[in-house]
């Protein structure tokens, strides 16, 4: 093996890399052109979908008795109805909750309490309602809320990606 042979192999590799870069750039340019050509239609359809979703949401909210059992249904590929809201957690005395956590969960204090002696809301929210009550944390507003979600396929995922990219 000589340095000249290595140099020749490096040139051949460099040439194929340039061709590959050009091919990828070509694909990206074509995709951008398609997005530009279609984004107007996507925005109009998105606005109409938002309007129709609002009407559907209002209708569901006005008739909760239709969703006692089951709480949700699927019509025309759209799952709708009511679902449990996660609720938010609150406490009146953080220091008291910290002390109760130390007693109730001695092995989990590092994940539930910041070292600055403040509570880690995201971790406490993962506790059961009974455990929250045990340490003096209330789960507030965990009622039902309306939801509407398409049973997503590839087309929906692509449309969402285009909408997100178009908004940037």
N, C-alpha and C positions, 0 to 999 in steps of 0.2 A: 504494500500500500504506500502510495506517495502522497505528498501534500497537494500535488496537482489533481490527483484522482479525488481526494477529499473536497478540494475546491469545486470540481466539476459536479460532484454529488450535492454539494451545498447550493450551487446555482440551480440545479434541477429541482431541488426541494423548494427553493425560493420562488421559482417560476410557478410551481403547482400551488403554492400558498397564495400567490397573487391571483391566480385563476379562481381559486376557492373564494378569496375575499371578494372578487368581482361578482361571482355568482350569488353570494349571500347579499351583497349590496343591491344587486339587481332584483332579487326577491323582495327585499325590504322596500325598494323604490316602487315596485309594482303594487305591493300591499298598501303603501301610503297613498298611491294614486286611487286605488279602489276605495279606501277609507274616505278620501276627499270627495270622490264622486258620489258616495252613498250617505255621507254623514247628515246631509240635509233631511233626507227621508227618515233616517234613524231618529233625528231630533223631533220631527213632526210626530212620528209614531210614538215616541217616548212621551211627548206632551199629552197625546190622546190617551195613552195607557195610564198615565197619572190621573187624568180626569175620570176615566172609567173605574180605576182602582178606588178613588175617593167615593164614587157613587156606590160601589159594592161594599166598601167598608161601612158607609153610613147605613146601608140596608141591613147588614149583619148586626151592627150595633143597635139598631132599632128593634131587632127581633131576637133577643138572646134566648127566649123560650124555645126557639127552633133548634137550639144547640145544647140542650141539657144532656141528652144521651143520643148519639155520640156528640162530643164537644167540637168535633171537626168532621168535615166531609170533603170529598173530591168531586168536583163537577168540571167536565171538559178539560181535564188536566190541571185544574187549579185547586189546591188544598186551601180550605178556608174554615173559619169558625172562631173558636176561642181557645186560648192556651193560658197556662199559668204564667203570670208575670213573676220574674225572679224576686221582686221586692228589693228594698234597700235596707241596709242594716244601720242602726243608730244606737248610741249609748249616751247616758247622761254623765257618767263619771269614768273617764278613761283609766285613771289610776286604780279604781276599784275593779274594773274589768281585767286589767293587767294582773292584779293580785289573784283574782279568781282563775285566770288562765294558768298562772303558775301552780296553783293548787290542783286544778282539774286536769291539766295537760302538761305535766312537768317535762316530758320528752319532746314537746313541740313548741316550746317557748321561742326558739330561734326563728321559726317560720311564722308564728302568730304575733310576735312582738318585735318591733324594730329596736335596735340597741339604744336608740335615743329615748326609749321608753314611750313610744307611741304605738298605736295599734295598727296592724296590717289588715286593712279592710278587705282586700281581695282574698286573703287566707281565711279570715273570720267568716266571710260570706260563704265559704265552702262547708262550714260546720252545720250540723243539723239544727233544726229549730229548737229541739230539746237542749242541745248543747249550748246554743246561744242563750236560752233562758237561764240555764245553769250559771252562766258567767255574767248575767245582767245585760245582755244585748237583746234588743227588740228587733224583730223582722217586721218592717213597716210596709204597708201597701202591697201585699203579695197576691192581690186579686187577679182576675182574668183580664186578658186584653185581646183585642181582635188581631188576627194575623191572616195574611193572604200570601201564598207562595206558590209559584209554578213548580210543578214536578219537573225539575231541571234536566234538560238534555243538552246535547252539544250546541244546538242552535242558540239556546238561551245563554249559555256560558259565553259564546262568541259575541252575542249581542251586548251582554254586560261588559265584556272587555272592550268592545268598540266604543260603547258609551263612556266608559271610564277614560279611555284614551282620548276620545273626542273632547272631553271636558277639560283636559290639561292644556 
